[in-house]
Amino acid sequence: MKVSLNGRVLSMDEDFPAQFSSNIPVEFENDSIYEGYTPTAEIRFHQKEKMVSRTLPINNGSFCLPAEYFKYDGKVMLSIMNTKGEVSINSYPI
């Protein structure tokens, strides 16, 4: 699965994996306007009755969606935060 960032718009080359998937590798392509920024993946998902969020490091242009992301039925969201010093810029979630 590949995720690309263009400005603040995030896109995927395929649909989110199905519920009960686990440890899905994701290739990430950052927009060149964020050169010098450090990207991190922000995931939000249902865990029983509440939404929880996790921050995942992006190493060498990739990260992994953990099994807990797919455990429960409900909405899942993914966004990217690019940080440089005191400046953080979030993408729109998908």
KENUVEX-78716 format. One record per residue: residue number from 0; residue in one letter; x, y negated, z negated of N, C-alpha, C, O in turn. Coordinates in Angstrom, 3 decimals, always signed. Example, Ala and Ser with C-alpha at 12.3 -4.5 7.8 and 13.67 -1.06 7.14 Angstrom:
! residues 2
+-----+------+----------+----------+----------+----------+----------+----------+----------+----------+----------+----------+----------+----------+
:  nr : rest :       nX :       nY :       nZ :      caX :      caY :      caZ :       cX :       cY :       cZ :       oX :       oY :       oZ :
+-----+------+----------+----------+----------+----------+----------+----------+----------+----------+----------+----------+----------+----------+
:   0 :    a :  +13.190 :   +5.690 :   -7.800 :  +12.300 :   +4.500 :   -7.800 :  +13.200 :   +3.300 :   -7.800 :  +14.236 :   +3.319 :   -8.465 :
:   1 :    s :  +12.850 :   +2.250 :   -7.080 :  +13.670 :   +1.060 :   -7.140 :  +12.900 :   -0.030 :   -7.870 :  +13.409 :   -1.138 :   -8.039 :
+-----+------+----------+----------+----------+----------+----------+----------+----------+----------+----------+----------+----------+----------+
***
This chain:
! residues 94
+-----+------+----------+----------+----------+----------+----------+----------+----------+----------+----------+----------+----------+----------+
:  nr : rest :       nX :       nY :       nZ :      caX :      caY :      caZ :       cX :       cY :       cZ :       oX :       oY :       oZ :
+-----+------+----------+----------+----------+----------+----------+----------+----------+----------+----------+----------+----------+----------+
:   0 :    m :   +0.847 :   +1.158 :   +0.000 :   +0.000 :   +0.000 :   +0.000 :   +0.905 :   -1.238 :   +0.000 :   +1.913 :   -1.281 :   -0.706 :
:   1 :    k :   +0.531 :   -2.238 :   +0.799 :   +1.315 :   -3.466 :   +0.878 :   +0.433 :   -4.662 :   +0.554 :   -0.689 :   -4.780 :   +1.046 :
:   2 :    v :   +0.967 :   -5.554 :   -0.290 :   +0.285 :   -6.780 :   -0.671 :   +1.154 :   -7.940 :   -0.197 :   +2.366 :   -7.940 :   -0.413 :
:   3 :    s :   +0.534 :   -8.931 :   +0.449 :   +1.263 :  -10.091 :   +0.967 :   +0.645 :  -11.372 :   +0.425 :   -0.569 :  -11.468 :   +0.241 :
:   4 :    l :   +1.510 :  -12.358 :   +0.174 :   +1.056 :  -13.654 :   -0.301 :   +1.361 :  -14.693 :   +0.764 :   +2.495 :  -14.811 :   +1.229 :
:   5 :    n :   +0.325 :  -15.454 :   +1.148 :   +0.455 :  -16.547 :   +2.112 :   -0.110 :  -17.792 :   +1.441 :   -1.326 :  -17.953 :   +1.334 :
:   6 :    g :   +0.786 :  -18.677 :   +0.987 :   +0.327 :  -19.818 :   +0.187 :   -0.136 :  -19.304 :   -1.158 :   +0.662 :  -18.787 :   -1.941 :
:   7 :    r :   -1.425 :  -19.445 :   -1.430 :   -2.000 :  -18.874 :   -2.658 :   -2.970 :  -17.739 :   -2.354 :   -3.634 :  -17.222 :   -3.252 :
:   8 :    v :   -3.047 :  -17.354 :   -1.071 :   -3.988 :  -16.310 :   -0.647 :   -3.280 :  -14.960 :   -0.594 :   -2.286 :  -14.792 :   +0.113 :
:   9 :    l :   -3.796 :  -14.020 :   -1.338 :   -3.254 :  -12.674 :   -1.426 :   -4.061 :  -11.756 :   -0.521 :   -5.287 :  -11.854 :   -0.475 :
:  10 :    s :   -3.393 :  -10.873 :   +0.191 :   -4.106 :   -9.916 :   +1.046 :   -3.464 :   -8.537 :   +0.927 :   -2.296 :   -8.406 :   +0.563 :
:  11 :    m :   -4.247 :   -7.521 :   +1.240 :   -3.779 :   -6.134 :   +1.188 :   -3.967 :   -5.496 :   +2.551 :   -4.875 :   -5.860 :   +3.298 :
:  12 :    d :   -3.108 :   -4.546 :   +2.869 :   -3.212 :   -3.870 :   +4.155 :   -4.181 :   -2.693 :   +4.129 :   -4.400 :   -2.052 :   +5.156 :
:  13 :    e :   -4.768 :   -2.400 :   +2.960 :   -5.763 :   -1.333 :   +2.836 :   -6.624 :   -1.607 :   +1.609 :   -6.320 :   -2.509 :   +0.829 :
:  14 :    d :   -7.697 :   -0.835 :   +1.434 :   -8.580 :   -1.003 :   +0.283 :   -7.886 :   -0.571 :   -1.004 :   -6.904 :   +0.172 :   -0.980 :
:  15 :    f :   -8.425 :   -1.059 :   -2.147 :   -7.924 :   -0.588 :   -3.429 :   -8.075 :   +0.925 :   -3.489 :   -9.064 :   +1.456 :   -2.983 :
:  16 :    p :   -7.138 :   +1.629 :   -4.085 :   -7.292 :   +3.069 :   -4.273 :   -8.516 :   +3.377 :   -5.142 :   -8.994 :   +2.516 :   -5.881 :
:  17 :    a :   -9.006 :   +4.587 :   -5.046 :  -10.222 :   +5.003 :   -5.743 :   -9.999 :   +5.170 :   -7.245 :   -8.872 :   +5.319 :   -7.718 :
:  18 :    q :  -11.122 :   +5.140 :   -7.978 :  -11.080 :   +5.399 :   -9.412 :  -10.385 :   +6.732 :   -9.656 :  -10.512 :   +7.652 :   -8.848 :
:  19 :    f :   -9.659 :   +6.844 :  -10.750 :   -8.882 :   +8.011 :  -11.182 :   -7.582 :   +8.196 :  -10.402 :   -6.907 :   +9.212 :  -10.565 :
:  20 :    s :   -7.219 :   +7.218 :   -9.547 :   -5.893 :   +7.235 :   -8.933 :   -4.885 :   +6.913 :  -10.033 :   -5.263 :   +6.467 :  -11.116 :
:  21 :    s :   -3.608 :   +7.138 :   -9.754 :   -2.611 :   +6.775 :  -10.760 :   -1.260 :   +6.494 :  -10.131 :   -0.875 :   +7.084 :   -9.121 :
:  22 :    n :   -0.557 :   +5.570 :  -10.767 :   +0.816 :   +5.238 :  -10.399 :   +0.986 :   +4.972 :   -8.902 :   +1.814 :   +5.593 :   -8.235 :
:  23 :    i :   +0.192 :   +4.045 :   -8.397 :   +0.203 :   +3.700 :   -6.976 :   +1.327 :   +2.699 :   -6.703 :   +1.310 :   +1.597 :   -7.252 :
:  24 :    p :   +2.305 :   +3.062 :   -5.866 :   +3.363 :   +2.111 :   -5.534 :   +2.833 :   +1.023 :   -4.594 :   +2.075 :   +1.304 :   -3.666 :
:  25 :    v :   +3.240 :   -0.206 :   -4.849 :   +2.793 :   -1.343 :   -4.051 :   +4.023 :   -2.109 :   -3.573 :   +4.871 :   -2.506 :   -4.372 :
:  26 :    e :   +4.108 :   -2.309 :   -2.273 :   +5.160 :   -3.144 :   -1.700 :   +4.631 :   -4.572 :   -1.669 :   +3.500 :   -4.803 :   -1.241 :
:  27 :    f :   +5.436 :   -5.530 :   -2.118 :   +5.002 :   -6.916 :   -2.188 :   +5.853 :   -7.797 :   -1.287 :   +7.082 :   -7.737 :   -1.314 :
:  28 :    e :   +5.172 :   -8.623 :   -0.485 :   +5.847 :   -9.597 :   +0.371 :   +5.434 :  -10.993 :   -0.071 :   +4.278 :  -11.389 :   +0.082 :
:  29 :    n :   +6.385 :  -11.729 :   -0.616 :   +6.125 :  -13.078 :   -1.115 :   +6.221 :  -14.080 :   +0.036 :   +6.951 :  -13.851 :   +1.000 :
:  30 :    d :   +5.499 :  -15.168 :   -0.062 :   +5.577 :  -16.257 :   +0.913 :   +6.935 :  -16.952 :   +0.758 :   +7.418 :  -17.123 :   -0.362 :
:  31 :    s :   +7.539 :  -17.346 :   +1.856 :   +8.859 :  -17.986 :   +1.822 :   +8.842 :  -19.327 :   +1.083 :   +9.897 :  -19.805 :   +0.664 :
:  32 :    i :   +7.657 :  -19.946 :   +0.914 :   +7.601 :  -21.211 :   +0.167 :   +7.926 :  -21.009 :   -1.311 :   +8.184 :  -21.978 :   -2.025 :
:  33 :    y :   +7.916 :  -19.758 :   -1.774 :   +8.222 :  -19.444 :   -3.167 :   +9.649 :  -18.933 :   -3.341 :   +9.943 :  -18.242 :   -4.316 :
:  34 :    e :  +10.532 :  -19.265 :   -2.410 :  +11.928 :  -18.869 :   -2.547 :  +12.488 :  -19.475 :   -3.833 :  +12.289 :  -20.659 :   -4.107 :
:  35 :    g :  +13.186 :  -18.661 :   -4.614 :  +13.729 :  -19.112 :   -5.883 :  +12.786 :  -18.911 :   -7.055 :  +13.188 :  -19.100 :   -8.203 :
:  36 :    y :  +11.540 :  -18.530 :   -6.793 :  +10.558 :  -18.235 :   -7.837 :  +10.644 :  -16.750 :   -8.201 :  +11.069 :  -15.927 :   -7.390 :
:  37 :    t :  +10.241 :  -16.424 :   -9.414 :  +10.157 :  -15.034 :   -9.851 :   +8.698 :  -14.602 :   -9.844 :   +7.898 :  -15.146 :  -10.605 :
:  38 :    p :   +8.327 :  -13.631 :   -8.999 :   +6.934 :  -13.181 :   -8.962 :   +6.656 :  -12.084 :   -9.997 :   +7.517 :  -11.252 :  -10.284 :
:  39 :    t :   +5.457 :  -12.099 :  -10.543 :   +4.963 :  -11.010 :  -11.381 :   +3.541 :  -10.690 :  -10.935 :   +2.810 :  -11.570 :  -10.480 :
:  40 :    a :   +3.162 :   -9.438 :  -11.070 :   +1.797 :   -9.013 :  -10.733 :   +0.940 :   -9.105 :  -11.986 :   +1.357 :   -8.686 :  -13.065 :
:  41 :    e :   -0.255 :   -9.654 :  -11.838 :   -1.210 :   -9.760 :  -12.935 :   -2.398 :   -8.875 :  -12.561 :   -3.037 :   -9.094 :  -11.531 :
:  42 :    i :   -2.693 :   -7.878 :  -13.395 :   -3.827 :   -7.008 :  -13.112 :   -4.863 :   -7.154 :  -14.209 :   -4.526 :   -7.326 :  -15.380 :
:  43 :    r :   -6.126 :   -7.083 :  -13.820 :   -7.246 :   -7.135 :  -14.763 :   -8.172 :   -5.975 :  -14.424 :   -8.437 :   -5.694 :  -13.255 :
:  44 :    f :   -8.654 :   -5.314 :  -15.452 :   -9.495 :   -4.137 :  -15.236 :  -10.356 :   -3.875 :  -16.456 :  -10.077 :   -4.377 :  -17.545 :
:  45 :    h :  -11.410 :   -3.082 :  -16.267 :  -12.288 :   -2.700 :  -17.370 :  -11.644 :   -1.597 :  -18.185 :  -11.061 :   -0.653 :  -17.651 :
:  46 :    q :  -11.767 :   -1.744 :  -19.493 :  -11.355 :   -0.694 :  -20.420 :  -12.509 :   -0.550 :  -21.399 :  -12.630 :   -1.310 :  -22.360 :
:  47 :    k :  -13.338 :   +0.421 :  -21.140 :  -14.602 :   +0.597 :  -21.854 :  -15.481 :   -0.624 :  -21.620 :  -15.856 :   -0.880 :  -20.476 :
:  48 :    e :  -15.830 :   -1.397 :  -22.664 :  -16.760 :   -2.524 :  -22.496 :  -16.077 :   -3.865 :  -22.250 :  -16.770 :   -4.876 :  -22.130 :
:  49 :    k :  -14.766 :   -3.918 :  -22.170 :  -14.112 :   -5.218 :  -22.049 :  -13.130 :   -5.250 :  -20.880 :  -12.655 :   -4.216 :  -20.412 :
:  50 :    m :  -12.843 :   -6.459 :  -20.428 :  -11.818 :   -6.664 :  -19.407 :  -10.489 :   -6.867 :  -20.124 :  -10.413 :   -7.618 :  -21.096 :
:  51 :    v :   -9.458 :   -6.208 :  -19.651 :   -8.111 :   -6.395 :  -20.191 :   -7.187 :   -6.815 :  -19.052 :   -7.502 :   -6.603 :  -17.881 :
:  52 :    s :   -6.068 :   -7.401 :  -19.393 :   -5.119 :   -7.784 :  -18.348 :   -3.723 :   -7.329 :  -18.738 :   -3.394 :   -7.199 :  -19.918 :
:  53 :    r :   -2.926 :   -7.094 :  -17.731 :   -1.540 :   -6.681 :  -17.900 :   -0.685 :   -7.442 :  -16.901 :   -1.135 :   -7.784 :  -15.807 :
:  54 :    t :   +0.543 :   -7.698 :  -17.293 :   +1.516 :   -8.300 :  -16.393 :   +2.528 :   -7.226 :  -16.033 :   +3.090 :   -6.564 :  -16.905 :
:  55 :    l :   +2.751 :   -7.064 :  -14.736 :   +3.686 :   -6.048 :  -14.258 :   +4.869 :   -6.718 :  -13.575 :   +4.679 :   -7.622 :  -12.762 :
:  56 :    p :   +6.078 :   -6.293 :  -13.888 :   +7.236 :   -6.870 :  -13.206 :   +7.280 :   -6.423 :  -11.745 :   +6.882 :   -5.306 :  -11.412 :
:  57 :    i :   +7.767 :   -7.304 :  -10.887 :   +7.994 :   -6.960 :   -9.485 :   +9.498 :   -6.861 :   -9.317 :  +10.213 :   -7.859 :   -9.413 :
:  58 :    n :   +9.970 :   -5.654 :   -9.068 :  +11.395 :   -5.401 :   -8.920 :  +11.714 :   -4.990 :   -7.488 :  +11.106 :   -4.065 :   -6.951 :
:  59 :    n :  +12.664 :   -5.676 :   -6.878 :  +13.063 :   -5.364 :   -5.498 :  +11.878 :   -5.319 :   -4.548 :  +11.825 :   -4.470 :   -3.657 :
:  60 :    g :  +10.925 :   -6.228 :   -4.733 :   +9.782 :   -6.325 :   -3.830 :   +8.730 :   -5.255 :   -4.004 :   +7.956 :   -5.007 :   -3.080 :
:  61 :    s :   +8.675 :   -4.607 :   -5.171 :   +7.629 :   -3.605 :   -5.377 :   +7.237 :   -3.506 :   -6.852 :   +7.987 :   -3.899 :   -7.745 :
:  62 :    f :   +6.047 :   -2.971 :   -7.073 :   +5.560 :   -2.701 :   -8.423 :   +4.632 :   -1.499 :   -8.342 :   +4.314 :   -1.028 :   -7.249 :
:  63 :    c :   +4.201 :   -1.007 :   -9.483 :   +3.383 :   +0.205 :   -9.526 :   +2.102 :   -0.073 :  -10.314 :   +2.148 :   -0.616 :  -11.418 :
:  64 :    l :   +0.953 :   +0.305 :   -9.733 :   -0.328 :   +0.173 :  -10.443 :   -0.500 :   +1.403 :  -11.330 :   -0.595 :   +2.518 :  -10.818 :
:  65 :    p :   -0.541 :   +1.221 :  -12.660 :   -0.588 :   +2.357 :  -13.572 :   -1.946 :   +3.048 :  -13.608 :   -2.955 :   +2.504 :  -13.161 :
:  66 :    a :   -1.941 :   +4.259 :  -14.151 :   -3.161 :   +5.069 :  -14.239 :   -4.263 :   +4.364 :  -15.018 :   -5.439 :   +4.507 :  -14.680 :
:  67 :    e :   -3.904 :   +3.595 :  -16.069 :   -4.934 :   +2.936 :  -16.887 :   -5.763 :   +1.944 :  -16.067 :   -6.902 :   +1.643 :  -16.424 :
:  68 :    y :   -5.200 :   +1.444 :  -14.983 :   -5.886 :   +0.507 :  -14.085 :   -7.096 :   +1.165 :  -13.419 :   -8.050 :   +0.478 :  -13.053 :
:  69 :    f :   -7.064 :   +2.462 :  -13.264 :   -8.092 :   +3.200 :  -12.520 :   -8.942 :   +4.115 :  -13.402 :   -9.778 :   +4.860 :  -12.890 :
:  70 :    k :   -8.741 :   +4.068 :  -14.704 :   -9.387 :   +5.033 :  -15.594 :  -10.893 :   +4.841 :  -15.722 :  -11.647 :   +5.815 :  -15.731 :
:  71 :    y :  -11.337 :   +3.574 :  -15.822 :  -12.756 :   +3.309 :  -16.073 :  -13.429 :   +2.715 :  -14.852 :  -12.779 :   +2.104 :  -14.004 :
:  72 :    d :  -14.720 :   +2.898 :  -14.772 :  -15.525 :   +2.312 :  -13.712 :  -15.633 :   +0.809 :  -13.962 :  -15.745 :   +0.379 :  -15.110 :
:  73 :    g :  -15.602 :   +0.022 :  -12.912 :  -15.759 :   -1.418 :  -13.065 :  -14.840 :   -2.174 :  -12.135 :  -14.084 :   -1.588 :  -11.360 :
:  74 :    k :  -14.920 :   -3.490 :  -12.229 :  -14.114 :   -4.349 :  -11.364 :  -12.638 :   -4.254 :  -11.720 :  -12.265 :   -4.064 :  -12.877 :
:  75 :    v :  -11.819 :   -4.391 :  -10.698 :  -10.376 :   -4.522 :  -10.872 :   -9.938 :   -5.743 :  -10.069 :  -10.493 :   -6.029 :   -9.008 :
:  76 :    m :   -8.949 :   -6.453 :  -10.578 :   -8.456 :   -7.641 :   -9.883 :   -6.944 :   -7.631 :   -9.922 :   -6.329 :   -7.126 :  -10.861 :
:  77 :    l :   -6.363 :   -8.194 :   -8.892 :   -4.922 :   -8.312 :   -8.788 :   -4.592 :   -9.725 :   -8.338 :   -5.218 :  -10.253 :   -7.419 :
:  78 :    s :   -3.609 :  -10.336 :   -8.986 :   -3.114 :  -11.640 :   -8.544 :   -1.604 :  -11.655 :   -8.753 :   -1.049 :  -10.791 :   -9.432 :
:  79 :    i :   -0.961 :  -12.636 :   -8.167 :   +0.483 :  -12.794 :   -8.289 :   +0.770 :  -14.157 :   -8.906 :   +0.170 :  -15.161 :   -8.520 :
:  80 :    m :   +1.691 :  -14.188 :   -9.866 :   +2.127 :  -15.448 :  -10.439 :   +3.598 :  -15.634 :  -10.089 :   +4.430 :  -14.782 :  -10.403 :
:  81 :    n :   +3.915 :  -16.746 :   -9.439 :   +5.291 :  -17.114 :   -9.120 :   +5.742 :  -18.160 :  -10.120 :   +5.075 :  -19.178 :  -10.303 :
:  82 :    t :   +6.881 :  -17.912 :  -10.775 :   +7.381 :  -18.806 :  -11.818 :   +8.803 :  -19.268 :  -11.488 :   +9.656 :  -18.491 :  -11.060 :
:  83 :    k :   +9.015 :  -20.561 :  -11.707 :  +10.355 :  -21.152 :  -11.541 :  +10.495 :  -22.210 :  -12.625 :   +9.865 :  -23.265 :  -12.555 :
:  84 :    g :  +11.320 :  -21.927 :  -13.627 :  +11.445 :  -22.842 :  -14.761 :  +10.121 :  -22.987 :  -15.488 :   +9.536 :  -21.995 :  -15.922 :
:  85 :    e :   +9.650 :  -24.209 :  -15.622 :   +8.387 :  -24.489 :  -16.308 :   +7.173 :  -24.434 :  -15.374 :   +6.041 :  -24.603 :  -15.827 :
:  86 :    v :   +7.393 :  -24.201 :  -14.090 :   +6.316 :  -24.211 :  -13.101 :   +5.843 :  -22.782 :  -12.824 :   +6.646 :  -21.908 :  -12.500 :
:  87 :    s :   +4.533 :  -22.553 :  -12.952 :   +3.919 :  -21.268 :  -12.605 :   +2.772 :  -21.515 :  -11.639 :   +1.929 :  -22.380 :  -11.875 :
:  88 :    i :   +2.741 :  -20.752 :  -10.549 :   +1.694 :  -20.899 :   -9.535 :   +1.035 :  -19.530 :   -9.350 :   +1.686 :  -18.549 :   -8.991 :
:  89 :    n :   -0.278 :  -19.493 :   -9.607 :   -1.041 :  -18.246 :   -9.462 :   -1.700 :  -18.166 :   -8.098 :   -2.145 :  -19.169 :   -7.540 :
:  90 :    s :   -1.750 :  -16.952 :   -7.576 :   -2.499 :  -16.711 :   -6.343 :   -3.979 :  -16.586 :   -6.689 :   -4.340 :  -16.440 :   -7.857 :
:  91 :    y :   -4.830 :  -16.644 :   -5.674 :   -6.234 :  -16.301 :   -5.859 :   -6.295 :  -14.790 :   -6.014 :   -5.579 :  -14.079 :   -5.308 :
:  92 :    p :   -7.132 :  -14.273 :   -6.921 :   -7.185 :  -12.818 :   -7.126 :   -7.920 :  -12.103 :   -5.985 :   -8.767 :  -12.669 :   -5.294 :
:  93 :    i :   -7.551 :  -10.847 :   -5.831 :   -8.298 :   -9.971 :   -4.922 :   -8.793 :   -8.792 :   -5.739 :   -9.455 :   -7.904 :   -5.202 :
+-----+------+----------+----------+----------+----------+----------+----------+----------+----------+----------+----------+----------+----------+
***
